[in-house]
Amino acid sequence: MGTKSVQALLEDIRLLDEGMFSVVRGVLTAVQQSFPEAKQEVKYGGILVSAGVQFCGVFAYSQHVSVEFGHGAKISDPFGHLEGTGKGRRHLKLRSLADIQSKRLAEYLPLAHRAAGEL
């Protein structure tokens, strides 16, 4: 059984929920704008993103899209939108396209990338 491609996963999400699909696409667009060299792979049921280091993952659920930052606990969280209390991981919960702007995803991406590089 081969690994599912990013495109195939996006198609599955689109079939299940057009709204969540548009949020996932918006997140991936924001990532691409901040990190044009970023690579994407399907793992753990979501899309993991790396640019030199793996720094975020995008997971679609029925009511929201979660943008996971594996080293999010190292981020000082200047805007107060990060959720989670685990030892390392933090996430942004996006329920609509507007949340991408209002929760300042584009500003968290470089912070997450920097945190992931401080290993």
Order of alpha helices (4+ residues) and beta strands (2+ residues): alpha-alpha-beta-beta-beta-beta-beta-alpha-alpha
